[in-house]
Amino acid sequence: MIRELLKKLSAILRCAAARNGKSKATVEILKADYHDLRRLAEQISNHAEKAPYPHVTQRLRQIASEKRNSTSILKEKLLSLGGGLEEFPLDLKSGKNHWERMVQDLQDQKALETSFFERTMRLADEAPEISDLLRKVVDAQLPHKEALLDLIARADPQAELS
């Protein structure tokens, strides 16, 4: 009888430990996604301030704002799971002119989408709610790639404007 109770208790503790491990992995994925998205939002915002035309500045600010809204959603979910956030200086990339900055933003956007998609798939079984949240964030990012492509197409790669 005692042996059976010990087996049941052991099984319960193993399941709880396994769930905690998955939960920690989920929290770490959310942290990475939050920081990646936050970095790109700030990078695009920085590039908006250097844009040569007001309509480009406005569009880049809008993209950065939408990304910040998505980071807020991730932060809220992360905090609700008991994860803490460390804010640290961001490694913002740039370029010598507007065209190079836009190309850098597009490359980073594509890398972000790929990373989010991979993490979404990774969490599909173990944390379907988080996977769905990440999928929604990815979907919200898709128009940004098109907008950046449009801005690049209109930018002059020979321009030396800072």
PEJOFEN-V909418 format. One record per pair of residues at least 12 apart in sequence whose ideal C-beta (glycine too) atoms are under 6 Angstrom apart, sorted by the first residue. I is the first residue (numbers start at 1). J is the second residue. If there is no record, write none. Layout:
I_J, I_J
//
This chain:
22_126, 26_127, 26_130, 27_81, 27_83, 29_119, 30_74, 30_78, 33_74, 34_71, 34_74, 34_75, 36_112, 37_67, 37_70, 37_71, 38_71, 39_90, 40_108, 40_112, 41_64, 41_67, 41_68, 42_90, 43_92, 44_60, 44_63, 44_64, 44_105, 45_64, 46_92, 47_60, 47_101, 48_60, 48_61, 52_98, 52_161, 63_144, 70_137, 70_140, 77_133, 97_159, 97_160, 97_161, 98_155, 98_159, 98_161, 99_155, 99_157, 102_151, 102_152, 102_155, 105_148, 106_148, 109_144, 109_145, 109_148, 113_141, 116_134, 116_138, 120_134, 120_135
//
